[in-house]
Amino acid sequence: MNMVMEKRNFAGEQIAVSETVNDAFLSVRDIHAWYGESYIVQGVSFDIRKGEVLSLLGRNGAGKTTTLRTLARLDSPALSQGEIWLDGEPLHTKKAFQAARSGVQLVPEDRRIIGGLTVEENLVLAQVAGNKGWSIEEVYDRFPRLAERRNQEAVTLSGGEQQMLAVARALAREIKVLFLDEPYEGLAPVIVQEIEKIVGQIRDLGITTIIVEQNAVAALRLSDRAVIMDTGQVVFSGSAQDVLDNAELREEYLAI
């Protein structure tokens, strides 16, 4: 499957062709999504190869998180048009629980740690429904800090530790693609570095990943490619290095 990736200006005029993507593992085709009467995602298309890490970037309100929630097939926003294909399987016809069983794992911005349960109970609960991914011991091997706190009530963890647990829960289930929504949000710089290492490990394991992140430079350093959104539309799609190297592009769409 081929798709020409192009940069467009606000008028929608093509101003540069970036690359052609082959052998897409996740294909997003002209999706449109609404929150009630609010038209948020307006014809978004992009591809990602198996094992790639893609940064989905843009200013606040650009439609990034809404796009991610649409791909994960959550009840809100409502997908009104378009197709989403994962490893040859249609996601656009599925509910969120069906997409999860197909290997879609979303780590939301609020992390959704379950109160009243320990770290280990949160991990065990993640494996109750659907196919299992990493074993609990594999999780502890990769996240030794969680192993140290396995019997601690999960909501009493630090923000960085809760983010580790949220990622670990996703990996404890069968996974084909991982969606990370603002993984660095609200974390101290030293903790951001720890989460960066974890995301780097995920990349090195070949897990296909999409990162939505306001800390664009941090996300780009870990990514193969980047998609930039503005007002619900894709305005750039190309390599992460292209964005890092292009100060004008970053200033125009990312304000950095």
Residue pairs with C-beta under 8 A, 6 or more apart in sequence:
1 22
1 23
1 24
1 27
1 47
2 20
2 21
2 22
3 20
3 21
3 24
3 27
3 45
3 46
3 47
4 17
4 20
5 17
5 18
5 19
5 20
5 21
5 46
5 237
5 238
6 14
6 16
6 17
6 18
6 237
7 14
7 15
7 16
7 17
7 18
7 235
7 236
7 237
7 238
7 249
8 14
8 15
8 233
8 234
8 235
8 236
9 15
9 235
10 230
10 235
12 233
18 236
18 237
18 238
18 239
18 242
19 237
19 238
19 239
21 47
21 48
21 49
22 49
23 49
23 50
24 47
24 48
24 49
24 85
25 48
25 49
25 50
25 51
25 52
25 86
25 87
25 176
25 177
25 208
26 47
26 48
26 71
26 84
26 85
26 86
26 87
26 177
26 208
26 210
27 47
27 83
27 84
27 85
28 44
28 45
28 46
28 47
28 71
28 82
28 83
28 84
29 45
29 82
29 83
29 84
29 85
30 43
30 44
30 45
30 81
30 82
30 83
31 41
31 43
31 44
31 45
31 67
31 70
31 71
31 79
31 81
31 82
31 83
31 84
31 92
32 39
32 41
32 42
32 43
32 79
32 80
32 81
32 82
33 40
33 41
33 66
33 67
33 70
33 77
33 78
33 79
33 80
34 40
34 77
34 78
34 80
35 66
35 76
35 77
35 78
39 232
40 63
40 66
40 77
40 232
41 63
41 66
41 67
41 70
41 77
41 232
42 63
42 231
42 232
42 233
43 82
43 233
44 63
44 67
44 82
44 229
44 232
44 233
44 234
45 82
45 234
46 54
46 227
46 234
46 237
48 54
48 177
48 208
48 210
48 225
49 208
50 87
50 206
50 208
51 206
51 207
51 208
52 208
52 209
52 224
52 225
53 199
53 202
53 203
53 208
53 209
53 210
53 211
53 222
53 223
53 224
53 225
54 209
54 210
54 211
54 223
54 224
54 225
54 226
54 227
55 210
55 211
55 213
55 216
55 219
55 220
55 222
55 223
55 225
55 226
55 227
55 240
55 243
56 64
56 67
56 68
56 210
56 211
56 212
56 226
56 227
56 229
57 64
57 212
57 213
57 216
57 219
57 220
57 226
57 227
57 228
57 229
57 243
57 253
57 254
58 64
58 228
58 229
58 230
58 253
58 254
59 230
59 253
59 254
59 255
60 214
62 229
62 230
62 231
62 232
63 229
63 231
63 232
63 233
64 212
64 229
65 109
65 181
65 182
65 212
66 77
66 232
67 212
67 229
68 106
68 179
68 181
68 210
68 212
69 76
69 77
69 106
70 77
70 79
70 84
71 84
71 91
71 104
71 179
71 210
72 96
72 99
72 100
72 104
72 106
72 179
73 79
73 84
73 91
73 92
73 94
73 95
73 96
73 98
73 99
73 104
74 96
74 106
75 95
75 96
79 92
82 92
83 90
83 92
84 90
84 91
84 92
85 91
85 92
86 102
86 103
86 104
86 176
86 177
87 103
87 176
89 102
91 99
91 102
91 104
94 102
97 129
100 130
100 173
101 129
101 130
101 131
101 174
102 176
103 174
103 175
103 176
103 177
104 176
104 177
104 179
105 170
105 171
105 173
105 175
105 177
105 178
105 179
106 170
106 179
106 181
107 163
107 166
107 167
107 169
107 170
107 178
107 179
107 180
107 181
107 183
108 166
108 181
109 181
109 182
109 185
111 162
111 163
111 165
111 166
112 166
113 122
113 154
113 155
113 157
113 162
113 165
113 166
114 121
114 122
114 125
114 154
114 155
115 153
115 154
115 155
116 153
116 155
117 125
117 153
117 154
118 150
118 151
118 152
118 153
118 154
119 146
119 149
119 150
119 151
119 152
119 154
119 157
119 165
120 136
120 150
120 151
121 154
122 154
122 165
122 169
123 136
123 139
123 146
123 165
123 168
123 169
123 172
124 136
126 169
126 170
126 172
126 173
127 133
127 172
127 173
130 173
130 174
131 173
131 174
132 172
132 173
132 174
133 171
133 172
133 173
133 174
133 175
134 142
134 168
134 171
134 172
135 172
136 172
139 146
139 168
139 171
139 172
140 146
140 147
140 150
141 147
142 168
142 171
142 198
142 201
143 164
143 165
143 168
143 198
145 161
145 164
146 161
146 164
146 165
146 168
149 157
149 161
154 162
154 165
155 162
157 165
158 191
159 186
159 187
159 191
160 187
160 188
160 191
160 194
160 195
163 183
163 187
163 191
163 195
164 194
164 195
164 198
167 178
167 180
167 183
167 198
167 202
170 178
171 178
171 202
171 207
175 207
176 208
177 207
177 208
177 209
177 210
178 202
178 207
178 208
178 209
178 210
179 209
179 210
179 212
180 199
180 209
180 210
180 211
180 212
180 213
181 212
182 212
182 213
182 214
183 195
183 199
183 211
183 213
184 192
184 195
184 196
184 213
184 214
184 215
184 218
185 214
187 195
192 215
192 218
196 218
196 221
196 222
199 209
199 211
199 222
200 222
202 209
203 209
203 222
211 219
211 222
211 223
213 219
216 243
216 250
216 254
216 256
217 244
217 256
220 226
220 240
220 241
220 243
220 244
221 240
221 244
223 240
224 239
224 240
225 237
225 238
225 239
225 240
226 236
226 237
226 238
226 239
226 240
226 242
226 243
227 234
227 236
227 237
228 234
228 235
228 236
228 237
228 243
228 249
228 253
228 254
229 235
230 253
235 253
236 243
236 249
236 253
242 249
243 249
243 250
243 254
250 256
